[in-house]
Structure formats: structure tokens, C-alpha cells
């Protein structure tokens, strides 16, 4: 039996995502009511620029006083899509205090202060849902938090930023350089005017922190995540990957240590074999590969950003939170019982692809091999090719076996000190074996 009194929803932010949320709430109102068991009503929309025309939204709902909106007391659910740390953090806590559960798409806030927000939600008996914070329309948070709750997740490996994937894909398929591919991404609307958060890996690092925390039932903050962007990736790196039967992707990698006593979380570009499922993820799409004891290997794929896809995830959370509200029973909260430490990047076991410019003369390869041996790093393959430009130099490419990242970094530093090494052309990790 459907309840006739509507559940009231406050919307904080009405940009690309917020406007889509409002539109879907209006156009799919009957379906949402049937799925929830009660109608939902948009009770107010907090914005910064009230004079802007917002098609399909009653102007009487528009307010610039977000605090007053979440304090009303008759609001059942607050949807927060304004982003950033403040005032979002204060508004969410105020919403909890005044009786509302929260649906958020705020990856930066959750990666920085998720533990405190979960504690506030638990204190007041509210829900905090955030499917849209990680990969747009792709269901990831709920499968990890609920569907795999009885399993042991060991690894999460994914492409979680569409802008960087588009840039690297264009570099791979067209031979374009980084700057040229970034210009195309900007022209098509995939990259912001200031693309720093995407291309330097900050966006992906926030998502990695959230995913690692859920997957391993421990607390991981964005500061725990090792982060490297794609600005140093060159056309030569892409070409080297292709010669190895690989492609380059910006990966978010979250792993449980083999002994189960710690976890790692990192974001960096890496070469992955073309045979790996993530290698075929093109354009601005996202995909996440999960490895668990019982479930085995799972892959989630789809659009990871954009107004409509992200709004889809927000509305999915809205339905779940409203159902919980009707049943007077909050859904699952934070699970951080393992309290596992996050190991530094130096302890992570990885492989390296190292391209060197060296003197083209006898004994160089032996010198290089000695450096690897002294650092305790085993070599997998070596490829050396002399140049025909009369420079007296050669290109030497070394791919290592797996070793602690600190040892690999030490190897690179030692190589730089060799008289016969003219320069390190590129260094990139190799993943997805």
C-alpha cells in the first residue's frame, strides 16, 4: 500500500548533475513513487545564482540559503551535488542533525572526511549514500558494500577518470602528443578549463580512497593514496607500450597485502597488456576490475561522468534511502572493523618499464645489469637498438620482474649516475599481468 504523504527532498546544487536530478524526479515521478512506496517531492533547491533560468524547476523552490533549507525539519532527504569540502561538509552534518538522510556525489569530501560523516550519520540514525561519488552511473559502491559483503575482496583495479582515459586513448589511437590530446578533450567538453584535478590524478585518488575503504573494511583517506598524473606521458611511452603488446592507462589500484596485514592504494599511469579487459576501455568510459576470493574476477563498465549518468546513480541512492526512511531502518553504514594500515608506495611490489639513452659501445649492457643486480631487482627482458643518426648513442629498454617499488626507484637513481647512461627517457609501471 502506497503512502500518500510525500517524502520531501532538498537539492543542494543545480548544475549539470543537479539539473538532471531535478528533471528525472519530475519526469519519472510516478515510477519513483511506485518503487519507493510513497511519492517524492522536490521541496527546495539551493543555488548560488538565483537569477539563472532553470527549465522545469518552479522558481518558488529556488533559494540561496542552503543552511535554512536543510534546517527546515520537514526535509526527509538532502541531495548534495555542490562538491568541494565546505560548505558541503557543514550542510551534510546540519542535515543529519535536523532529521534528513543524505545522498552525495562529493568524492573529495568523502575521501577526506568520510569517517566523521559516517559517525555523524550513525549518531543521528541517518543514511549516507554516495554511489555517484565514484564512477558515475556504474554501480560500484553498493556491490562492494552489500553484494560482496560476505566475500573477501583482494584487489580493485580500475579506470575511474574519463578525461584521462580519453586523452591516453587518443594518444594511442591517433599518435597525438599529450597537449594535442588534451586540447581535443577540452574542445569536446571532457576536460575542464582547469584540468588539474583530472590530469594530475587528484580525482582518481579520491575515488581510490573511497573504493579501498569499502573493499577492505578500513579507513583510507586521499592522503594515503600514492598519486601520479599523466602529464609526463609521452608519445614515445605509448609507442613503447605498443611494441610490448600493451596500452597505457591511468589506473587506480587498491590491494590487500598477501599476508592480509595491510592495504595499498595508488593512482598512476601504467602499461597493461592488450589482452586485459581494461585495455579495451576507450574514450571517456570508466571500468573497474574486482578480484575476490569466492566471486573471482568481476568487471564493471560504463560512463563514469556526465549529468545524466551521475544523476542515475544519485536517483538510485534516493530510492534506497527513501525506502529505508519508510521502514524506519537506516541502511548499512561504515564498515572499518579491520583497521588495516595503508602501506607506503615504496613497499608496493610492482614491475617497471625503463627506457634509457645510453652510449653505443661494448660493456654498457653489463654495467646496467650490474646496477639492477646490486639493487636486488631481476630483469625480465632487455631490448637495445643503436641509432643511425651518428650520435653514438643507443636506446636500451629494460622490463623488470616484480620488486618493491623502493628498490626499483633506487635502481633508476643508480642508473642515472652511470657515465654511459645519457638519460632516462621514460619510466612506467607495468600492471595487469
N, C-alpha and C positions, 0 to 999 in steps of 0.2 A: 504494500500500500504506500502510495507516494504522499509525503508530507507537503502540505500546501504552502506553508510559510517558507519563503526563500532563504537560502544561505547567502549572506551578504559578503561581497568580495571588494577589497580595496586594491587598486592597481597603482604601484609606485613606479612611475616612468611610462612614457608613451612614445617611445622612439620606434625604431624598426621592429623590435620584438614586441614591445608593449602594445603598439597599434594592432599587430596581428593577433595578440591575445584577446584584445577587446573585440576585434572583428569576429573571431571564431566563437567567442562566448555569445555573441549576438546571433550569428547565422546558424549555429548548432545548438541553440538554447534548448530545444525540445529533446534532442538526443542526449545532451549532457544531463538534463533533468531525469530522463529515464534511466541513465546509467548510474546516477548518484542516488536517486530515490527522493530527490527534492529539487526544486528549481534553484538556480543560482542567479544572483542579481549583482550587476556591477554597481556598487554603491558610491564610488568616488574614484577619481583619477588624479594623482598628484603629479604636476609637471613644473618645469622651470619657466616655460614661456607660454603663458595662458592665452596670448593673442593668436597663436598659431591655429589655423583651421585643421580640425581633426575629423575627417569624414566618418560618419556613422556613430560618433560619440556625442551624446547630449551635452551641450556646453554647460548645463547646470551641474554636471558631475565634476567639472574641472576645478581644481584648487591648486594653489601654490603652497599651501600649509600642510605638508605631509605629516608633520607631527600631530596636528589636530585630527587628521583623518584616521591615523592608526590608534588614537586615544578615544575614539568615539564610544567604544564599549559594545556597539551592536555589530561590529565587523567580525565575521567568522574566520575569514582567510585573507591574509595580506600576500599579494604577489609582488615581489621586489625584483625589478629589472632595470634599476638605475645604475648598477655597477659601482666599482670603487669601494674604498673602505668606509669612509664617512661621507654623508650621514647614514649610509645604509646600515652599518652596524648598530647605531643607536636606534634607528627606526625599527629594526627587527626585534631588538630587545624590548622596546616600548610596546610593540605589537603583542609579544608574549605576555607581558605584564598586564595588558588590558584585554586579554581573552582571545586573541587571534592566533591561529597557526600560520605558518609562513611557507610559501613556495618561493624559492630564489633561483636565479640563474647566475649568481655572483661568485664566479670561480676564485677571483682574487681574495675576496673576504673569507670564503670558506677555507682556502688553503692557508690563510694567515691566522684566522681566529675561529676555526670550526669547532674546536673543543669547548671554548667558552660559550659559543652559541648553542651547542648541543646541551651543555649544562643548564643554560637558561631555559631551553625548551623543556627539559626534564623537570626542572624546578616548578614550572607552571603547568605541567601536564599538556604541553602543546606538541604539535608536529613541526619538524623542519625537514622539508623535502627539497631536493636540488638536482634532479635528473638533468635539467637543461644546462647545468654548470660545466659539464664535462665534454660532451660531443654532440651538441645539437639534438637532432631527432633520434640519434642512436641510443637504444636502451642499454645502459651500462651500469648505472648506479643501482637500480633495482635488481637486476640479475645478480650482481655481486653481493648486494646486501641481503637479498631474500632467496633467490633461486639457488645460489651456491652456498647458502648459509650452512649446509650440512657437509660441505666438501672442504678440502684444503687447497687453496689457490697457491701456486708456487711462483707463477710468473705472469706479468701483464706487459705485453709488448705492443705498442701502437703508434699510429699516425693520428695525432689529435689536434693538428692545426692545419686548416685548409689552405691558408695563404702560403705557408712554406712548402706544402706539398705541391701546390700549383707551380711555384717558382722552380722547384727542383725537377718537376715533371717536364716543364718547358725547356729547361737546360738539357735534359736528357733527350727529349724527342726532337728538338729543333737545333741543338748545338749552340743556343744562345748563352751569353755570359750572364752572371748574376744580375748586374744592373739592368740589362735589357729585359730579362725575365721579370724583374721587379716592376719595371715601367709598365709592362703588359698587364701584370696583376693589378696594378693601381688603376690603369685605364678601364679595366673590366669590373672594378669595384671589389675585387678580392682582397686588396691591401688598403689599409687606411692611409691618410695623408702622412701620418707619422707611423710607420710600420714597425717601430722598435719592439713593441711587445710581442709581435709575431716573429720577426726575423731573428731576434736575439734570444728567443726561446722562453721568454717570461710566461707567455700564455700557456705553452705546453707544460712548463714546470709546475704551474698552479694545478693543472689538471692531473699531472702525475702525482702530486702530493695527495690529492683527493682520492684517486684510484688506489694508491698504495695503502692509505689509511683504512679504506673499506676492505680491500682484498686481504690484508694481513692482520686486521683487527688490532691496529696500533695507531698511535698518533704520529703523523708525518706532516710537517709544515713546509711551506715553499722554501724556506731557508735550508732545509735538509736536502733539497734536491740539487744535484750537480747539474749545471746548466751551461750549454754551449749553443750558439745560434748557427745560422747558415751563411752569414755574411762573408766568411772566408772560403766558402766552397767555390772552386773554380771549374772552368770547362775542362781543364786537364784532369781534375779529380773525377769528373763524370766520365771522361774517356777512359781513365784507368779502371774505373768500376766496370765499364762495358767490356773491356778486354778480359776481365776476370769472370764475366758472366753474371755481373751484379748491377744493381742500380743504387743510387744514393737517396736516402730518406731521412728526414728529421724524426727520430724515434723517441718516444717516452718509454722507458724501461724500468719496471718495478719488479724486484726479485726477492724471494726469500732465500737466505743463505742455505747451503747444503746441510749444515748442522742444525738449522732451524733456530739459531740463537740471535739472528739479526736480519735486517732487510736493507735493501739499497733502492734508491730512486734516482734516476738520472735522465737527462734530456740532451741529446747531441746528434749531429749527423752521423750516419753510418752507412757502410755498404752492406746490402743484403742480396743474397742470391736471387736471380730471376725466378727460380723455382719456388720461392717462398710466397705464400698468399699475399703478403703485404706489398710485394714488388709490383703487383698489378693494380694497385690503388692509384688512380690517375686524377688529374685536375685538382679541384679543391675538396675532394672527398676525404673522409676520415675512415679509419678501420682500426680495430683493436683485437689483438690475438691473446687469448687467455689460456693458460695451461693449469689444469687442476688434477689432483690425484685420481678421483673417480670419474669425473666428466671427461677427462682427456683434454683435447685441444678444441677450443671454440673460437669462432671469429664473428665479430660484429662490424657491420659495414653500412655506410650511408652518408648523407650530407651532415657535416659537422657544425654548420653555422647557417646564418641567414634567418630572416624574420619568421617565415612560415615553419621551417623545420624546428627552430628553437621553441617557437610557440606551441608546437605539437607536444614537445616534452613538458613544457610548463602546464599545459592543459591536462596531460596525463597525471601529473602530480596533483593538480587541483581536484580531479575526480577522486583520487585516492584519499587526499586529506579531507575532502567533504564527506566521504563515506565514513572515515574514522570519526569525524565530528558527529555524525548522526548516531553512530554506535557508542559514542562517549568513551572511545578507547583509542588512544594515540597509537600510531604505527611504530615500527622499530626505530630506535634512536641510535646513538653512537655505540659501537662495539669496539672497545680498545683494551680488552682484557689482557692481551698478550704482552703489552708494554715492551715490545721489542725495540732495541736501539737501532738507529739508522747508521750504517757503516759509511765512512768517507769514501770518496771515489777511488783513492789510492788502493783500497783493499779489494775493489771490484776486479774480478777476473775477466779480461777481455782479450780480443785479438787486435793487432794493428796492421794497417797497410801503410808503408812508409816509402815515399819516393824521394830519392836522393840525386843531386847533381854531383858527380864525382870525377876525379881525374881519370882519363882513359889510359891507364898504364897497368902493368902487371903488379899483383900484390894488393890491389885495392880491396878486392872482394875478401881476401884473407883478413885484412885489417878490420873490415866491417864485421865479419863473422866473429872475430875475437871480442869485439865490443859486446855483441849480443851474448856471447858465452860468459863474459865477465859479469854481466848483469843478471845472469841466470834465465835468459829468455831464449826459447828454442825457435829456430827458423823453420817455417813450413815450406815456402817457395821463394826463389830468387830469380829475377829477370834483369839482365844487363844488356844495354844496347848502346853502341857507340854512335856519336853524332857525325854527320857528314859535312858540318859547317866549318871545319878547320879549327874549332875551338879547343881541341884536345880534351874534351870532356865527354862523359857518358851518362846515361840515365840508369840508375840502379833502383829497382823496385823490390822491396822485401815484404813478405807477408808472414807474420809470426803465428806460432801456436798460442793458445790461451795462457795468459800470465797475469799476475797482479798489475793493475794499471800503473802503480807507482814504479814498478820495475821497468815497464815499457816507457814511461816518461823519462826515467833515468837513462835508459838506453838512448833515447833521442838526444838528450843533453850531451851524453858522452860522444855520440856521433858528430855533433856539431864541432867538437874540439879537434877532430882529426884534420890534419893538413890536407889530406886527399879528398875530403868532403867539401865541395864548394858551397853547398847549400842544401837545406831540406825543402824540397819543392812542395810536398804535401804530406800530411799525416791524417789518417782517418781510421776509425774503428770499424771492425767487421763483425756483423751480428747475423742472427737468424740462420745458424747452421742447421 
